Amino acid sequence: MLPQPSRFASRLVNSLKGVSSRLIRKKHDPSIERALWGGSLWSPSYFAGSAGGAPLSIIRHYIEQQETPD
């Protein structure tokens, strides 16, 4: 039986964050240590969304048009 989509996404993100955190921390780069979020490389949250099959060029254009927060 396949996991529910929300559980699958959560497990996938958890795994990606864990593996990437271990690989990045292995480098022992001081700039990384200064940038940590209270000792954590990643925030505890994540966002997963769907673009409904829109072409990548449309999604890229949409993202590029977003304003950055002040």
Phi and psi restraints in degrees (range 20) as a CNS / XPLOR table:
assign (resid 1 and name C) (resid 2 and name N)
       (resid 2 and name CA) (resid 2 and name C) 1.0 -78.2 20.0 2
assign (resid 2 and name N) (resid 2 and name CA)
       (resid 2 and name C) (resid 3 and name N) 1.0 146.4 20.0 2
assign (resid 2 and name C) (resid 3 and name N)
       (resid 3 and name CA) (resid 3 and name C) 1.0 -68.2 20.0 2
assign (resid 3 and name N) (resid 3 and name CA)
       (resid 3 and name C) (resid 4 and name N) 1.0 156.0 20.0 2
assign (resid 3 and name C) (resid 4 and name N)
       (resid 4 and name CA) (resid 4 and name C) 1.0 -61.8 20.0 2
assign (resid 4 and name N) (resid 4 and name CA)
       (resid 4 and name C) (resid 5 and name N) 1.0 146.4 20.0 2
assign (resid 4 and name C) (resid 5 and name N)
       (resid 5 and name CA) (resid 5 and name C) 1.0 -52.4 20.0 2
assign (resid 5 and name N) (resid 5 and name CA)
       (resid 5 and name C) (resid 6 and name N) 1.0 -41.6 20.0 2
assign (resid 5 and name C) (resid 6 and name N)
       (resid 6 and name CA) (resid 6 and name C) 1.0 -66.0 20.0 2
assign (resid 6 and name N) (resid 6 and name CA)
       (resid 6 and name C) (resid 7 and name N) 1.0 -38.5 20.0 2
assign (resid 6 and name C) (resid 7 and name N)
       (resid 7 and name CA) (resid 7 and name C) 1.0 -69.0 20.0 2
assign (resid 7 and name N) (resid 7 and name CA)
       (resid 7 and name C) (resid 8 and name N) 1.0 -38.8 20.0 2
assign (resid 7 and name C) (resid 8 and name N)
       (resid 8 and name CA) (resid 8 and name C) 1.0 -62.5 20.0 2
assign (resid 8 and name N) (resid 8 and name CA)
       (resid 8 and name C) (resid 9 and name N) 1.0 -46.4 20.0 2
assign (resid 8 and name C) (resid 9 and name N)
       (resid 9 and name CA) (resid 9 and name C) 1.0 -60.6 20.0 2
assign (resid 9 and name N) (resid 9 and name CA)
       (resid 9 and name C) (resid 10 and name N) 1.0 -43.9 20.0 2
assign (resid 9 and name C) (resid 10 and name N)
       (resid 10 and name CA) (resid 10 and name C) 1.0 -61.9 20.0 2
assign (resid 10 and name N) (resid 10 and name CA)
       (resid 10 and name C) (resid 11 and name N) 1.0 -44.9 20.0 2
assign (resid 10 and name C) (resid 11 and name N)
       (resid 11 and name CA) (resid 11 and name C) 1.0 -65.9 20.0 2
assign (resid 11 and name N) (resid 11 and name CA)
       (resid 11 and name C) (resid 12 and name N) 1.0 -39.7 20.0 2
assign (resid 11 and name C) (resid 12 and name N)
       (resid 12 and name CA) (resid 12 and name C) 1.0 -63.8 20.0 2
assign (resid 12 and name N) (resid 12 and name CA)
       (resid 12 and name C) (resid 13 and name N) 1.0 -48.3 20.0 2
assign (resid 12 and name C) (resid 13 and name N)
       (resid 13 and name CA) (resid 13 and name C) 1.0 -62.2 20.0 2
assign (resid 13 and name N) (resid 13 and name CA)
       (resid 13 and name C) (resid 14 and name N) 1.0 -43.7 20.0 2
assign (resid 13 and name C) (resid 14 and name N)
       (resid 14 and name CA) (resid 14 and name C) 1.0 -57.4 20.0 2
assign (resid 14 and name N) (resid 14 and name CA)
       (resid 14 and name C) (resid 15 and name N) 1.0 -44.7 20.0 2
assign (resid 14 and name C) (resid 15 and name N)
       (resid 15 and name CA) (resid 15 and name C) 1.0 -65.7 20.0 2
assign (resid 15 and name N) (resid 15 and name CA)
       (resid 15 and name C) (resid 16 and name N) 1.0 -45.5 20.0 2
assign (resid 15 and name C) (resid 16 and name N)
       (resid 16 and name CA) (resid 16 and name C) 1.0 -62.4 20.0 2
assign (resid 16 and name N) (resid 16 and name CA)
       (resid 16 and name C) (resid 17 and name N) 1.0 -42.1 20.0 2
assign (resid 16 and name C) (resid 17 and name N)
       (resid 17 and name CA) (resid 17 and name C) 1.0 -64.9 20.0 2
assign (resid 17 and name N) (resid 17 and name CA)
       (resid 17 and name C) (resid 18 and name N) 1.0 -42.7 20.0 2
assign (resid 17 and name C) (resid 18 and name N)
       (resid 18 and name CA) (resid 18 and name C) 1.0 -64.4 20.0 2
assign (resid 18 and name N) (resid 18 and name CA)
       (resid 18 and name C) (resid 19 and name N) 1.0 -49.8 20.0 2
assign (resid 18 and name C) (resid 19 and name N)
       (resid 19 and name CA) (resid 19 and name C) 1.0 -64.9 20.0 2
assign (resid 19 and name N) (resid 19 and name CA)
       (resid 19 and name C) (resid 20 and name N) 1.0 -46.7 20.0 2
assign (resid 19 and name C) (resid 20 and name N)
       (resid 20 and name CA) (resid 20 and name C) 1.0 -65.6 20.0 2
assign (resid 20 and name N) (resid 20 and name CA)
       (resid 20 and name C) (resid 21 and name N) 1.0 -36.7 20.0 2
assign (resid 20 and name C) (resid 21 and name N)
       (resid 21 and name CA) (resid 21 and name C) 1.0 -62.1 20.0 2
assign (resid 21 and name N) (resid 21 and name CA)
       (resid 21 and name C) (resid 22 and name N) 1.0 -44.9 20.0 2
assign (resid 21 and name C) (resid 22 and name N)
       (resid 22 and name CA) (resid 22 and name C) 1.0 -63.5 20.0 2
assign (resid 22 and name N) (resid 22 and name CA)
       (resid 22 and name C) (resid 23 and name N) 1.0 -42.5 20.0 2
assign (resid 22 and name C) (resid 23 and name N)
       (resid 23 and name CA) (resid 23 and name C) 1.0 -65.6 20.0 2
assign (resid 23 and name N) (resid 23 and name CA)
       (resid 23 and name C) (resid 24 and name N) 1.0 -41.9 20.0 2
assign (resid 23 and name C) (resid 24 and name N)
       (resid 24 and name CA) (resid 24 and name C) 1.0 -68.0 20.0 2
assign (resid 24 and name N) (resid 24 and name CA)
       (resid 24 and name C) (resid 25 and name N) 1.0 -42.1 20.0 2
assign (resid 24 and name C) (resid 25 and name N)
       (resid 25 and name CA) (resid 25 and name C) 1.0 -66.9 20.0 2
assign (resid 25 and name N) (resid 25 and name CA)
       (resid 25 and name C) (resid 26 and name N) 1.0 -26.8 20.0 2
assign (resid 25 and name C) (resid 26 and name N)
       (resid 26 and name CA) (resid 26 and name C) 1.0 -61.5 20.0 2
assign (resid 26 and name N) (resid 26 and name CA)
       (resid 26 and name C) (resid 27 and name N) 1.0 -24.2 20.0 2
assign (resid 26 and name C) (resid 27 and name N)
       (resid 27 and name CA) (resid 27 and name C) 1.0 -74.5 20.0 2
assign (resid 27 and name N) (resid 27 and name CA)
       (resid 27 and name C) (resid 28 and name N) 1.0 -17.8 20.0 2
assign (resid 27 and name C) (resid 28 and name N)
       (resid 28 and name CA) (resid 28 and name C) 1.0 51.3 20.0 2
assign (resid 28 and name N) (resid 28 and name CA)
       (resid 28 and name C) (resid 29 and name N) 1.0 42.7 20.0 2
assign (resid 28 and name C) (resid 29 and name N)
       (resid 29 and name CA) (resid 29 and name C) 1.0 -84.1 20.0 2
assign (resid 29 and name N) (resid 29 and name CA)
       (resid 29 and name C) (resid 30 and name N) 1.0 121.3 20.0 2
assign (resid 29 and name C) (resid 30 and name N)
       (resid 30 and name CA) (resid 30 and name C) 1.0 -58.1 20.0 2
assign (resid 30 and name N) (resid 30 and name CA)
       (resid 30 and name C) (resid 31 and name N) 1.0 -32.3 20.0 2
assign (resid 30 and name C) (resid 31 and name N)
       (resid 31 and name CA) (resid 31 and name C) 1.0 -66.0 20.0 2
assign (resid 31 and name N) (resid 31 and name CA)
       (resid 31 and name C) (resid 32 and name N) 1.0 -30.3 20.0 2
assign (resid 31 and name C) (resid 32 and name N)
       (resid 32 and name CA) (resid 32 and name C) 1.0 -69.7 20.0 2
assign (resid 32 and name N) (resid 32 and name CA)
       (resid 32 and name C) (resid 33 and name N) 1.0 -43.3 20.0 2
assign (resid 32 and name C) (resid 33 and name N)
       (resid 33 and name CA) (resid 33 and name C) 1.0 -59.5 20.0 2
assign (resid 33 and name N) (resid 33 and name CA)
       (resid 33 and name C) (resid 34 and name N) 1.0 -37.9 20.0 2
assign (resid 33 and name C) (resid 34 and name N)
       (resid 34 and name CA) (resid 34 and name C) 1.0 -69.8 20.0 2
assign (resid 34 and name N) (resid 34 and name CA)
       (resid 34 and name C) (resid 35 and name N) 1.0 -28.3 20.0 2
assign (resid 34 and name C) (resid 35 and name N)
       (resid 35 and name CA) (resid 35 and name C) 1.0 -89.5 20.0 2
assign (resid 35 and name N) (resid 35 and name CA)
       (resid 35 and name C) (resid 36 and name N) 1.0 -2.9 20.0 2
assign (resid 35 and name C) (resid 36 and name N)
       (resid 36 and name CA) (resid 36 and name C) 1.0 -65.8 20.0 2
assign (resid 36 and name N) (resid 36 and name CA)
       (resid 36 and name C) (resid 37 and name N) 1.0 149.0 20.0 2
assign (resid 36 and name C) (resid 37 and name N)
       (resid 37 and name CA) (resid 37 and name C) 1.0 -89.3 20.0 2
assign (resid 37 and name N) (resid 37 and name CA)
       (resid 37 and name C) (resid 38 and name N) 1.0 84.5 20.0 2
assign (resid 37 and name C) (resid 38 and name N)
       (resid 38 and name CA) (resid 38 and name C) 1.0 59.5 20.0 2
assign (resid 38 and name N) (resid 38 and name CA)
       (resid 38 and name C) (resid 39 and name N) 1.0 35.6 20.0 2
assign (resid 38 and name C) (resid 39 and name N)
       (resid 39 and name CA) (resid 39 and name C) 1.0 92.8 20.0 2
assign (resid 39 and name N) (resid 39 and name CA)
       (resid 39 and name C) (resid 40 and name N) 1.0 -7.9 20.0 2
assign (resid 39 and name C) (resid 40 and name N)
       (resid 40 and name CA) (resid 40 and name C) 1.0 -104.9 20.0 2
assign (resid 40 and name N) (resid 40 and name CA)
       (resid 40 and name C) (resid 41 and name N) 1.0 140.7 20.0 2
assign (resid 40 and name C) (resid 41 and name N)
       (resid 41 and name CA) (resid 41 and name C) 1.0 -77.8 20.0 2
assign (resid 41 and name N) (resid 41 and name CA)
       (resid 41 and name C) (resid 42 and name N) 1.0 -37.3 20.0 2
assign (resid 41 and name C) (resid 42 and name N)
       (resid 42 and name CA) (resid 42 and name C) 1.0 -115.5 20.0 2
assign (resid 42 and name N) (resid 42 and name CA)
       (resid 42 and name C) (resid 43 and name N) 1.0 151.8 20.0 2
assign (resid 42 and name C) (resid 43 and name N)
       (resid 43 and name CA) (resid 43 and name C) 1.0 -72.9 20.0 2
assign (resid 43 and name N) (resid 43 and name CA)
       (resid 43 and name C) (resid 44 and name N) 1.0 160.3 20.0 2
assign (resid 43 and name C) (resid 44 and name N)
       (resid 44 and name CA) (resid 44 and name C) 1.0 -74.5 20.0 2
assign (resid 44 and name N) (resid 44 and name CA)
       (resid 44 and name C) (resid 45 and name N) 1.0 -9.1 20.0 2
assign (resid 44 and name C) (resid 45 and name N)
       (resid 45 and name CA) (resid 45 and name C) 1.0 -104.8 20.0 2
assign (resid 45 and name N) (resid 45 and name CA)
       (resid 45 and name C) (resid 46 and name N) 1.0 171.5 20.0 2
assign (resid 45 and name C) (resid 46 and name N)
       (resid 46 and name CA) (resid 46 and name C) 1.0 -156.0 20.0 2
assign (resid 46 and name N) (resid 46 and name CA)
       (resid 46 and name C) (resid 47 and name N) 1.0 165.3 20.0 2
assign (resid 46 and name C) (resid 47 and name N)
       (resid 47 and name CA) (resid 47 and name C) 1.0 -126.4 20.0 2
assign (resid 47 and name N) (resid 47 and name CA)
       (resid 47 and name C) (resid 48 and name N) 1.0 133.5 20.0 2
assign (resid 47 and name C) (resid 48 and name N)
       (resid 48 and name CA) (resid 48 and name C) 1.0 -127.7 20.0 2
assign (resid 48 and name N) (resid 48 and name CA)
       (resid 48 and name C) (resid 49 and name N) 1.0 128.7 20.0 2
assign (resid 48 and name C) (resid 49 and name N)
       (resid 49 and name CA) (resid 49 and name C) 1.0 -136.3 20.0 2
assign (resid 49 and name N) (resid 49 and name CA)
       (resid 49 and name C) (resid 50 and name N) 1.0 170.2 20.0 2
assign (resid 49 and name C) (resid 50 and name N)
       (resid 50 and name CA) (resid 50 and name C) 1.0 -122.6 20.0 2
assign (resid 50 and name N) (resid 50 and name CA)
       (resid 50 and name C) (resid 51 and name N) 1.0 142.8 20.0 2
assign (resid 50 and name C) (resid 51 and name N)
       (resid 51 and name CA) (resid 51 and name C) 1.0 -102.8 20.0 2
assign (resid 51 and name N) (resid 51 and name CA)
       (resid 51 and name C) (resid 52 and name N) 1.0 8.6 20.0 2
assign (resid 51 and name C) (resid 52 and name N)
       (resid 52 and name CA) (resid 52 and name C) 1.0 60.9 20.0 2
assign (resid 52 and name N) (resid 52 and name CA)
       (resid 52 and name C) (resid 53 and name N) 1.0 28.4 20.0 2
assign (resid 52 and name C) (resid 53 and name N)
       (resid 53 and name CA) (resid 53 and name C) 1.0 81.9 20.0 2
assign (resid 53 and name N) (resid 53 and name CA)
       (resid 53 and name C) (resid 54 and name N) 1.0 12.2 20.0 2
assign (resid 53 and name C) (resid 54 and name N)
       (resid 54 and name CA) (resid 54 and name C) 1.0 -63.9 20.0 2
assign (resid 54 and name N) (resid 54 and name CA)
       (resid 54 and name C) (resid 55 and name N) 1.0 146.1 20.0 2
assign (resid 54 and name C) (resid 55 and name N)
       (resid 55 and name CA) (resid 55 and name C) 1.0 -62.4 20.0 2
assign (resid 55 and name N) (resid 55 and name CA)
       (resid 55 and name C) (resid 56 and name N) 1.0 148.0 20.0 2
assign (resid 55 and name C) (resid 56 and name N)
       (resid 56 and name CA) (resid 56 and name C) 1.0 -56.8 20.0 2
assign (resid 56 and name N) (resid 56 and name CA)
       (resid 56 and name C) (resid 57 and name N) 1.0 -36.4 20.0 2
assign (resid 56 and name C) (resid 57 and name N)
       (resid 57 and name CA) (resid 57 and name C) 1.0 -62.9 20.0 2
assign (resid 57 and name N) (resid 57 and name CA)
       (resid 57 and name C) (resid 58 and name N) 1.0 -37.2 20.0 2
assign (resid 57 and name C) (resid 58 and name N)
       (resid 58 and name CA) (resid 58 and name C) 1.0 -68.5 20.0 2
assign (resid 58 and name N) (resid 58 and name CA)
       (resid 58 and name C) (resid 59 and name N) 1.0 -42.2 20.0 2
assign (resid 58 and name C) (resid 59 and name N)
       (resid 59 and name CA) (resid 59 and name C) 1.0 -64.8 20.0 2
assign (resid 59 and name N) (resid 59 and name CA)
       (resid 59 and name C) (resid 60 and name N) 1.0 -44.6 20.0 2
assign (resid 59 and name C) (resid 60 and name N)
       (resid 60 and name CA) (resid 60 and name C) 1.0 -59.7 20.0 2
assign (resid 60 and name N) (resid 60 and name CA)
       (resid 60 and name C) (resid 61 and name N) 1.0 -45.0 20.0 2
assign (resid 60 and name C) (resid 61 and name N)
       (resid 61 and name CA) (resid 61 and name C) 1.0 -60.5 20.0 2
assign (resid 61 and name N) (resid 61 and name CA)
       (resid 61 and name C) (resid 62 and name N) 1.0 -45.2 20.0 2
assign (resid 61 and name C) (resid 62 and name N)
       (resid 62 and name CA) (resid 62 and name C) 1.0 -58.6 20.0 2
assign (resid 62 and name N) (resid 62 and name CA)
       (resid 62 and name C) (resid 63 and name N) 1.0 -46.5 20.0 2
assign (resid 62 and name C) (resid 63 and name N)
       (resid 63 and name CA) (resid 63 and name C) 1.0 -64.7 20.0 2
assign (resid 63 and name N) (resid 63 and name CA)
       (resid 63 and name C) (resid 64 and name N) 1.0 -43.4 20.0 2
assign (resid 63 and name C) (resid 64 and name N)
       (resid 64 and name CA) (resid 64 and name C) 1.0 -64.4 20.0 2
assign (resid 64 and name N) (resid 64 and name CA)
       (resid 64 and name C) (resid 65 and name N) 1.0 -25.7 20.0 2
assign (resid 64 and name C) (resid 65 and name N)
       (resid 65 and name CA) (resid 65 and name C) 1.0 -84.2 20.0 2
assign (resid 65 and name N) (resid 65 and name CA)
       (resid 65 and name C) (resid 66 and name N) 1.0 -7.9 20.0 2
assign (resid 65 and name C) (resid 66 and name N)
       (resid 66 and name CA) (resid 66 and name C) 1.0 -71.8 20.0 2
assign (resid 66 and name N) (resid 66 and name CA)
       (resid 66 and name C) (resid 67 and name N) 1.0 143.6 20.0 2
assign (resid 66 and name C) (resid 67 and name N)
       (resid 67 and name CA) (resid 67 and name C) 1.0 -83.5 20.0 2
assign (resid 67 and name N) (resid 67 and name CA)
       (resid 67 and name C) (resid 68 and name N) 1.0 147.7 20.0 2
assign (resid 67 and name C) (resid 68 and name N)
       (resid 68 and name CA) (resid 68 and name C) 1.0 -89.9 20.0 2
assign (resid 68 and name N) (resid 68 and name CA)
       (resid 68 and name C) (resid 69 and name N) 1.0 145.4 20.0 2
assign (resid 68 and name C) (resid 69 and name N)
       (resid 69 and name CA) (resid 69 and name C) 1.0 -66.3 20.0 2
assign (resid 69 and name N) (resid 69 and name CA)
       (resid 69 and name C) (resid 70 and name N) 1.0 151.3 20.0 2
